[in-house]
């Protein structure tokens, strides 16, 4: 076997340093024939015309761009980051050229630095294309296995760095970083955002604020932007800016200290104002006792006390004593008596009650009626004091007592008018000339009828009698009196059906006239006017006894 030529032997020997020349099919066939066969089996078949064109293009590129005349690209000025980087990396990892370069590359790649190459600037470098067009162009260029790509792969495998990472600089036409806005610095509130966005939902907002607060609590730096709380009250921006480097706990303490200091200053001002007022009061510029006496006299007058209560009120207060229950109480005594010109002993009720000055509440209540003539009033008072809901109601008790007195006076006026209109039908009255009825209160006419409840009318023949009664009751809850007039007719005889019919018709006539002329008014005692009762009584008596008092039936 003949020895190989020196040229071929030199080709088989490995070069002293790694070459930056791109591997060819021949070199791959010599070094790794299996890899070439695998690549040829995967690549599609090409026509002879297409292969000849590719060979010519490669030769032209080799002549135009000498690999040793190329400048080694640094990572900072390498290929720009583009969406095609990932595609380019994927194709490089699958290409046989990348595998061959990774195997043959090593630290020997830095044995000799490449030479500087000057590249001509063509008119195509100044063409500005649209983003979509430039993106498509970059993708197409990345698919071509250029010498620059091979060189970048070899340098990356030797240095352990990926030149196609996103850390490379962008194109020269990219905008620079802008300074922080006033909103980010906390000088202005954020502008209004359009509603209806997904980021405006409460859940998203809480999540963002939570992440931001967590990151700010961990490491707060003066160079980082702060989260600003945009409240309604304006805050001092200088203080907030000065406290930015401090932790949140210190900021809260200083803010609380400022608030407490402001409150303390306000309290000092109020205290100084109160001290000035006290000094003015201590100076005796004039005697105010006469003015206080006049004020006390005008505060409680007889007209005011008797505006709603016509009775005379006499009140007394005993000294504060300690009761059996272990608390201090005040004992009050109120005497309700008939006003002038009536004698006081005609209508007199004593009311006593105890109060607790600490709680300002009534502890006990008691009332008694002088004399035995007002039995119904005493029964009403006892029933009210026994009720647990009304036993401490002083105002309701006194109101009922006063209204009952008004009803007594109103009923006495009715008796006085009827007494004067029908003197012949009243046997207990002596015959006397008729007295002119006066509308004003006449003590001599009203006083004898205060306790009267009924009047008996008789004819001269004493065969016909009529009994008029007016019962006076008091409502247990409201204390309002109610007057109930009724009439009864009796005929002495055998008690035939005609007598019973006369009695029934007399009652119907009395009720009809009473209902026709009765008017419900709040100011009248009992709700029935005195004139209505007088008119109904007169109609019934005229039918029974005649206008002159003689018997007509």
C-alpha positions as CSV (number, residue, x, y, z in Angstrom):
1,X,0.0,0.0,0.0
2,X,1.5,3.3,-1.1
3,X,2.0,6.0,1.5
4,X,-0.3,8.9,1.4
5,X,0.9,12.2,-0.1
6,X,2.3,14.7,2.2
7,X,-0.6,17.1,1.5
8,X,-3.2,14.5,2.4
9,X,-1.3,13.5,5.5
10,X,-1.1,17.1,6.6
11,X,-4.8,17.3,6.1
12,X,-5.4,14.4,8.4
13,X,-3.3,15.9,11.2
14,X,-5.3,18.1,13.5
15,X,-4.3,21.8,13.2
16,X,-2.4,23.4,16.1
17,X,-5.3,25.6,16.9
18,X,-9.0,25.5,16.3
19,X,-10.1,27.0,13.0
20,X,-13.1,29.4,12.7
21,X,-13.8,28.1,9.2
22,X,-17.2,26.5,8.7
23,X,-17.1,22.8,8.2
24,X,-17.9,21.4,4.8
25,X,-19.4,18.1,3.7
26,X,-16.0,16.8,2.9
27,X,-14.6,17.7,6.3
28,X,-17.6,16.1,8.0
29,X,-17.2,13.0,5.8
30,X,-13.6,12.6,6.9
31,X,-14.1,13.3,10.6
32,X,-17.5,11.8,11.2
33,X,-19.0,9.9,8.2
34,X,-22.0,8.6,10.3
35,X,-23.1,12.1,11.0
36,X,-23.0,13.0,7.3
37,X,-25.0,10.0,6.3
38,X,-27.6,10.7,9.0
39,X,-28.0,14.3,7.8
40,X,-28.2,13.3,4.2
41,X,-30.9,10.7,4.9
42,X,-33.0,13.3,6.8
43,X,-32.6,16.2,4.2
44,X,-34.9,16.1,1.2
45,X,-33.5,15.3,-2.2
46,X,-32.4,18.1,-4.4
47,X,-32.0,18.4,-8.0
48,X,-28.6,18.9,-9.6
49,X,-29.5,22.4,-10.7
50,X,-30.4,23.4,-7.1
51,X,-27.2,21.9,-5.7
52,X,-25.1,23.6,-8.3
53,X,-26.7,26.9,-7.4
54,X,-26.1,26.4,-3.7
55,X,-22.4,25.6,-4.4
56,X,-22.0,28.8,-6.4
57,X,-23.7,30.8,-3.6
58,X,-21.5,29.3,-0.9
59,X,-18.3,30.0,-3.0
60,X,-19.4,33.6,-3.5
61,X,-20.1,34.1,0.2
62,X,-16.7,32.5,1.1
63,X,-15.0,34.9,-1.2
64,X,-17.0,37.9,0.0
65,X,-16.8,37.2,3.7
66,X,-13.6,35.7,4.7
67,X,-14.0,33.9,7.9
68,X,-10.5,34.9,9.2
69,X,-11.3,38.5,8.2
70,X,-14.4,38.6,10.3
71,X,-14.5,40.2,13.7
72,X,-15.5,38.1,16.6
73,X,-18.8,39.4,17.9
74,X,-19.0,40.3,21.6
75,X,-22.1,39.3,23.6
76,X,-23.1,42.9,24.1
77,X,-23.2,43.7,20.4
78,X,-24.4,40.3,19.2
79,X,-27.6,39.5,17.5
80,X,-30.6,41.4,18.6
81,X,-33.3,39.8,20.6
82,X,-36.2,38.9,18.5
83,X,-39.0,36.4,18.5
84,X,-37.0,34.4,16.1
85,X,-34.2,33.7,18.6
86,X,-35.9,30.6,20.0
87,X,-36.5,29.3,16.5
88,X,-32.9,30.0,15.6
89,X,-31.7,28.2,18.7
90,X,-33.9,25.2,18.0
91,X,-32.6,24.9,14.4
92,X,-29.0,25.3,15.5
93,X,-29.4,22.5,18.1
94,X,-30.7,20.2,15.5
95,X,-28.4,21.1,12.6
96,X,-25.3,18.9,12.0
97,X,-23.1,22.0,11.8
98,X,-23.9,23.0,15.4
99,X,-23.1,19.5,16.6
100,X,-19.8,19.5,14.7
101,X,-18.9,22.9,16.0
102,X,-19.8,21.9,19.6
103,X,-17.5,18.9,19.4
104,X,-14.6,20.7,17.7
105,X,-14.9,23.9,19.7
106,X,-13.1,24.5,23.0
107,X,-10.8,26.8,24.8
108,X,-8.7,26.8,21.7
109,X,-11.1,29.2,20.1
110,X,-9.5,32.0,22.0
111,X,-6.0,31.1,21.0
112,X,-5.7,33.9,18.5
113,X,-8.1,36.9,18.3
114,X,-9.7,37.5,14.9
115,X,-8.8,40.5,12.8
116,X,-10.9,43.6,12.4
117,X,-13.1,43.7,9.3
118,X,-14.6,46.8,7.9
119,X,-18.0,46.3,6.3
120,X,-19.4,48.5,3.7
121,X,-22.6,50.4,4.5
122,X,-25.2,49.9,1.8
123,X,-28.4,51.7,1.1
124,X,-30.4,48.8,2.6
125,X,-29.1,49.6,6.0
126,X,-31.1,52.9,6.0
127,X,-34.4,51.3,5.0
128,X,-37.1,51.5,7.6
129,X,-39.6,48.7,7.4
130,X,-42.8,48.0,9.3
131,X,-42.5,45.8,12.4
132,X,-44.3,42.9,10.7
133,X,-42.0,43.0,7.7
134,X,-38.9,43.3,9.7
135,X,-40.0,40.4,11.9
136,X,-40.6,38.2,8.9
137,X,-37.2,39.2,7.5
138,X,-35.4,38.4,10.8
139,X,-37.1,35.0,10.9
140,X,-36.1,34.2,7.3
141,X,-32.5,35.3,8.0
142,X,-32.3,33.2,11.1
143,X,-33.2,30.1,9.1
144,X,-30.0,30.5,6.9
145,X,-26.9,29.0,8.5
146,X,-24.6,32.0,8.0
147,X,-21.0,32.2,9.1
148,X,-22.0,34.6,11.9
149,X,-24.4,32.0,13.3
150,X,-21.6,29.4,13.3
151,X,-19.2,31.8,14.9
152,X,-21.7,32.7,17.6
153,X,-22.4,29.0,18.4
154,X,-18.7,28.3,18.7
155,X,-18.1,31.3,21.0
156,X,-21.1,30.4,23.1
157,X,-20.0,26.8,23.6
158,X,-16.5,27.9,24.5
159,X,-17.5,30.6,27.0
160,X,-20.6,28.9,28.4
161,X,-22.8,31.8,27.4
162,X,-25.7,32.0,25.1
163,X,-25.4,35.0,22.8
164,X,-29.0,34.8,21.8
165,X,-30.3,35.6,25.3
166,X,-32.7,38.4,26.0
167,X,-30.0,40.4,27.8
168,X,-28.6,41.8,24.6
169,X,-29.3,45.3,23.6
170,X,-32.3,46.2,21.4
171,X,-32.1,48.0,18.2
172,X,-30.7,51.5,18.2
173,X,-34.2,52.9,17.5
174,X,-35.7,51.7,20.8
175,X,-36.9,54.4,23.2
176,X,-34.8,55.0,26.4
177,X,-36.1,54.4,29.9
178,X,-38.3,57.3,31.1
179,X,-38.0,58.8,34.5
180,X,-40.7,57.9,37.1
181,X,-44.0,59.8,36.9
182,X,-45.3,62.1,39.6
183,X,-47.9,59.5,40.4
184,X,-45.2,56.9,41.1
185,X,-43.3,59.3,43.2
186,X,-46.5,60.0,45.3
187,X,-46.8,63.6,44.3
188,X,-50.1,63.3,42.5
189,X,-53.1,60.9,42.8
190,X,-53.5,58.3,40.1
191,X,-55.8,59.3,37.2
192,X,-59.2,57.8,36.8
193,X,-59.3,54.4,35.2
194,X,-62.0,53.1,32.8
195,X,-64.4,50.8,34.5
196,X,-65.3,47.4,33.2
197,X,-61.8,46.0,33.0
198,X,-60.7,42.7,34.4
199,X,-58.0,44.3,36.5
200,X,-60.6,46.5,38.2
201,X,-62.2,43.6,40.0
202,X,-61.9,43.6,43.8
203,X,-60.1,40.2,43.8
204,X,-57.4,41.4,41.4
205,X,-56.9,44.7,43.3
206,X,-56.5,42.9,46.7
207,X,-54.1,40.4,45.2
208,X,-51.9,43.2,43.6
209,X,-51.9,45.3,46.8
210,X,-51.1,42.2,48.9
211,X,-48.1,41.3,46.7
212,X,-46.9,44.9,46.7
213,X,-47.1,45.3,50.5
214,X,-45.3,42.0,51.1
215,X,-42.5,43.0,48.8
216,X,-42.2,46.4,50.4
217,X,-42.1,45.1,53.9
218,X,-39.3,42.7,53.1
219,X,-36.9,45.3,51.7
220,X,-37.6,49.0,51.6
221,X,-35.0,51.0,49.7
222,X,-34.9,54.8,48.9
223,X,-34.4,53.9,45.2
224,X,-37.7,51.9,45.1
225,X,-41.0,53.5,44.5
226,X,-43.4,53.7,47.6
227,X,-47.0,52.9,47.8
228,X,-48.9,56.1,48.5
229,X,-52.2,56.1,50.4
230,X,-54.3,58.7,48.7
231,X,-56.6,59.9,51.4
232,X,-59.0,62.8,51.5
233,X,-56.9,64.8,54.0
234,X,-53.8,66.4,52.5
235,X,-50.6,65.3,54.2
236,X,-47.2,67.0,54.3
237,X,-45.2,65.7,51.4
238,X,-41.9,66.8,52.9
239,X,-42.5,64.7,56.1
240,X,-43.5,61.7,54.0
241,X,-40.5,62.0,51.8
242,X,-38.1,62.3,54.7
243,X,-39.6,59.1,56.4
244,X,-39.4,57.0,53.2
245,X,-36.1,55.2,54.1
246,X,-37.4,54.2,57.5
247,X,-39.4,51.0,58.2
248,X,-43.2,51.1,58.4
249,X,-43.3,50.7,62.2
250,X,-41.2,53.8,62.7
251,X,-43.3,55.8,60.3
252,X,-46.5,54.8,62.2
253,X,-45.0,55.8,65.5
254,X,-43.9,59.2,64.3
255,X,-47.3,59.8,62.7
256,X,-49.1,58.8,66.0
257,X,-46.7,61.1,67.9
258,X,-47.7,64.1,65.6
259,X,-51.4,63.4,66.1
260,X,-51.0,63.2,69.9
261,X,-49.0,66.4,69.9
262,X,-51.8,68.2,68.0
263,X,-54.4,66.9,70.5
264,X,-52.3,68.0,73.4
265,X,-52.0,71.5,72.0
266,X,-55.7,71.7,71.4
267,X,-56.4,70.6,75.0
268,X,-54.0,73.2,76.3
269,X,-55.8,75.9,74.4
270,X,-59.2,74.8,75.8
271,X,-57.8,74.7,79.3
272,X,-56.5,78.3,78.9
273,X,-59.9,79.4,77.7
274,X,-61.7,77.8,80.7
275,X,-59.2,79.4,83.1
276,X,-60.0,82.8,81.6
277,X,-63.7,82.3,82.0
278,X,-63.3,81.2,85.6
279,X,-61.2,84.3,86.3
280,X,-64.0,86.5,84.9
281,X,-66.6,84.7,87.1
282,X,-64.5,85.2,90.3
283,X,-64.5,88.9,89.8
284,X,-67.5,90.3,91.5
285,X,-68.5,93.0,89.1
286,X,-72.2,93.1,90.3
287,X,-74.8,91.4,92.5
288,X,-76.9,89.0,90.5
289,X,-79.1,87.8,93.4
290,X,-82.0,90.2,92.5
291,X,-82.0,88.9,88.9
292,X,-82.1,85.3,90.1
293,X,-85.1,86.0,92.4
294,X,-87.0,87.7,89.6
295,X,-86.3,84.7,87.3
296,X,-87.5,82.2,89.9
297,X,-90.7,84.1,90.5
298,X,-91.5,84.4,86.8
299,X,-90.6,80.8,86.1
300,X,-93.5,79.4,88.2
301,X,-96.7,81.4,88.2
302,X,-100.2,80.6,89.1
303,X,-101.4,80.9,85.5
304,X,-98.8,78.4,84.3
305,X,-99.5,75.9,87.0
306,X,-103.3,76.0,86.5
307,X,-103.2,76.1,82.7
308,X,-104.1,72.4,82.4
309,X,-104.9,71.7,86.1
310,X,-107.5,74.0,87.5
311,X,-107.0,72.9,91.1
312,X,-104.8,74.7,93.5
313,X,-101.4,73.0,93.9
314,X,-99.4,73.2,97.1
315,X,-96.0,71.4,97.0
316,X,-93.5,70.8,99.8
317,X,-90.2,69.0,99.9
318,X,-88.8,67.2,102.9
319,X,-85.1,66.7,103.7
320,X,-83.2,63.9,102.1
321,X,-83.3,60.9,104.3
322,X,-82.0,57.3,104.0
323,X,-84.7,54.7,103.5
324,X,-84.8,51.1,104.6
325,X,-83.5,50.0,101.2
326,X,-80.2,51.7,101.7
327,X,-80.5,54.6,99.3
328,X,-81.2,58.3,99.6
329,X,-84.6,59.5,98.6
330,X,-86.6,62.8,98.5
331,X,-90.1,62.9,99.9
332,X,-92.5,65.3,98.1
333,X,-95.9,66.3,99.2
334,X,-98.5,67.7,96.8
335,X,-102.0,69.0,97.9
336,X,-104.7,69.4,95.3
337,X,-107.6,71.6,96.6
338,X,-110.5,73.5,95.1
339,X,-109.6,76.8,93.6
340,X,-111.1,80.1,94.5
341,X,-114.0,81.1,95.0
342,X,-114.8,77.6,96.3
343,X,-113.8,76.7,99.8
344,X,-110.6,74.5,100.0
345,X,-112.2,71.7,102.1
346,X,-114.8,70.9,99.4
347,X,-112.4,69.1,97.2
348,X,-109.0,68.2,98.7
349,X,-106.6,65.3,97.8
350,X,-103.1,64.7,99.2
351,X,-100.5,63.1,97.0
352,X,-97.1,62.0,98.3
353,X,-94.3,60.4,96.4
354,X,-90.6,59.5,96.9
355,X,-87.8,60.0,94.3
356,X,-84.2,58.9,93.9
357,X,-82.0,61.9,93.1
358,X,-79.2,59.7,91.7
359,X,-81.3,57.8,89.1
360,X,-84.0,60.6,88.9
361,X,-86.8,58.1,89.2
362,X,-90.0,57.7,91.3
363,X,-89.7,55.1,94.0
364,X,-93.2,55.1,95.6
365,X,-96.5,56.9,95.2
366,X,-99.6,57.3,97.5
367,X,-102.8,59.5,97.5
368,X,-105.7,60.0,99.9
369,X,-109.0,61.9,99.6
370,X,-110.3,64.0,102.5
371,X,-113.8,63.2,103.5
372,X,-116.2,60.4,102.7
373,X,-118.3,62.1,100.0
374,X,-116.0,61.4,97.1
375,X,-116.1,57.6,97.4
376,X,-115.9,57.0,93.6
377,X,-112.7,59.1,93.3
378,X,-111.1,57.2,96.1
379,X,-111.9,53.9,94.4
380,X,-110.4,55.0,91.2
381,X,-107.2,56.1,92.9
382,X,-106.9,52.8,94.8
383,X,-107.4,50.8,91.6
384,X,-104.7,52.9,89.8
385,X,-102.2,52.5,92.6
386,X,-102.7,48.7,92.6
387,X,-101.9,48.4,88.9
388,X,-98.2,47.6,88.4
389,X,-98.2,49.6,85.1
390,X,-99.7,52.7,86.6
391,X,-98.8,52.7,90.2
392,X,-95.9,55.2,89.7
393,X,-97.6,57.4,87.2
394,X,-97.8,60.7,89.0
395,X,-98.9,62.8,86.0
396,X,-101.7,60.5,85.0
397,X,-103.0,60.4,88.6
398,X,-103.0,64.2,89.0
399,X,-104.6,64.7,85.6
400,X,-107.5,62.4,86.5
401,X,-108.0,64.2,89.8
402,X,-108.2,67.6,88.1
403,X,-110.5,66.4,85.3
404,X,-112.9,64.9,87.8
405,X,-113.2,68.3,89.5
406,X,-114.1,69.9,86.1
407,X,-116.7,67.2,85.6
408,X,-118.2,67.9,89.0
409,X,-118.5,71.6,88.3
410,X,-120.1,71.0,84.9
411,X,-122.6,68.5,86.3
412,X,-123.5,71.0,89.1
413,X,-124.2,73.6,86.5
414,X,-126.7,71.2,84.8
415,X,-128.4,70.6,88.1
416,X,-128.6,74.3,88.8
417,X,-130.2,75.0,85.4
418,X,-132.8,72.2,85.7
419,X,-133.5,73.2,89.3
420,X,-134.3,76.8,88.1
421,X,-136.4,75.7,85.1
422,X,-138.7,73.2,86.8
423,X,-139.2,74.4,90.4
424,X,-142.9,73.1,90.6
425,X,-141.8,69.5,89.8
426,X,-139.2,69.3,92.5
427,X,-140.9,68.7,95.9
428,X,-137.8,69.3,98.0
429,X,-137.5,72.9,96.8
430,X,-139.6,75.7,98.3
431,X,-141.7,77.9,96.1
432,X,-139.9,81.0,95.2
433,X,-139.9,83.5,92.3
434,X,-137.8,82.4,89.4
435,X,-134.2,83.4,89.4
436,X,-132.5,84.6,86.2
437,X,-130.0,82.0,85.1
438,X,-126.5,83.4,84.9
439,X,-124.0,81.8,82.6
440,X,-121.1,82.7,84.9
441,X,-120.2,80.5,87.9
442,X,-122.4,81.3,90.9
443,X,-121.2,79.7,94.1
444,X,-124.6,79.9,95.7
445,X,-126.2,78.1,92.8
446,X,-123.5,75.5,92.1
447,X,-122.1,74.6,95.5
448,X,-125.3,72.7,96.7
449,X,-125.2,70.5,93.6
450,X,-121.5,69.4,93.6
451,X,-122.2,66.1,95.1
452,X,-125.6,65.5,93.6
453,X,-126.1,62.5,91.3
454,X,-129.9,62.6,90.6
455,X,-133.1,64.6,90.8
456,X,-136.7,63.3,91.4
457,X,-139.6,65.0,89.6
458,X,-143.2,64.5,90.8
459,X,-146.6,65.7,89.7
460,X,-149.1,67.3,92.0
461,X,-151.3,64.2,92.0
462,X,-148.2,62.1,92.8
463,X,-149.3,59.5,90.3
464,X,-146.3,60.2,87.9
465,X,-142.7,60.3,88.8
466,X,-139.5,60.8,86.7
467,X,-135.9,60.2,88.0
468,X,-133.0,61.9,86.2
469,X,-129.5,60.6,87.1
470,X,-126.1,61.6,85.8
471,X,-123.4,59.1,86.7
472,X,-119.8,60.4,86.5
473,X,-117.0,57.9,85.8
474,X,-113.3,58.2,85.0
475,X,-111.4,56.2,82.4
476,X,-108.8,54.0,84.2
477,X,-106.1,54.7,81.5
478,X,-106.6,58.2,80.2
479,X,-108.1,59.8,83.3
480,X,-110.8,61.5,81.3
481,X,-114.3,61.7,83.0
482,X,-117.4,60.6,81.3
483,X,-121.0,61.8,82.1
484,X,-123.8,59.3,81.5
485,X,-127.3,60.8,81.8
486,X,-130.4,58.6,82.1
487,X,-134.1,59.1,82.9
488,X,-136.6,56.7,84.4
489,X,-140.4,57.2,84.5
490,X,-142.7,55.5,86.9
491,X,-146.6,55.6,86.9
492,X,-148.4,54.5,90.1
493,X,-151.2,52.1,89.1
494,X,-151.9,48.5,88.2
495,X,-148.8,48.3,86.0
496,X,-150.6,47.8,82.8
497,X,-149.1,47.7,79.3
498,X,-149.9,51.3,78.7
499,X,-147.8,52.4,81.7
500,X,-144.8,50.3,80.5
501,X,-145.2,51.8,77.0
502,X,-145.1,55.4,78.5
503,X,-141.9,54.5,80.3
504,X,-140.3,53.1,77.1
505,X,-141.3,56.0,74.9
506,X,-140.0,58.5,77.4
507,X,-136.5,56.9,77.4
508,X,-136.5,56.8,73.6
509,X,-137.4,60.5,73.4
510,X,-134.7,61.4,75.9
511,X,-132.0,59.5,74.1
512,X,-133.1,60.8,70.7
513,X,-133.0,64.5,71.7
514,X,-129.7,63.9,73.6
515,X,-128.0,62.2,70.6
516,X,-129.2,64.9,68.3
517,X,-127.9,67.8,70.3
518,X,-124.9,66.1,71.8
519,X,-121.5,67.2,70.6
520,X,-118.3,65.6,71.4
521,X,-115.8,68.2,72.4
522,X,-112.5,67.8,74.2
523,X,-112.9,70.9,76.4
524,X,-116.2,69.8,77.9
525,X,-116.2,67.5,80.9
526,X,-117.7,64.1,80.1
527,X,-117.9,64.7,76.4
528,X,-121.6,65.9,76.5
529,X,-122.6,69.5,76.6
530,X,-124.6,70.7,79.5
531,X,-127.1,72.3,77.2
532,X,-127.9,68.9,75.5
533,X,-128.8,67.3,78.8
534,X,-130.9,70.3,79.9
535,X,-132.7,70.3,76.5
536,X,-133.5,66.6,76.5
537,X,-134.7,66.7,80.1
538,X,-137.0,69.7,79.3
539,X,-138.6,67.8,76.3
540,X,-139.4,64.7,78.4
541,X,-140.8,66.7,81.3
542,X,-143.0,68.8,79.0
543,X,-144.5,65.7,77.5
544,X,-145.0,64.0,80.8
545,X,-146.1,66.9,83.0
546,X,-146.9,69.7,80.6
547,X,-145.3,73.1,80.3
548,X,-147.0,74.4,83.4
549,X,-146.1,71.4,85.5
550,X,-149.6,69.9,85.4
551,X,-150.2,66.3,84.6
552,X,-151.2,65.8,81.0
553,X,-151.0,62.1,80.5
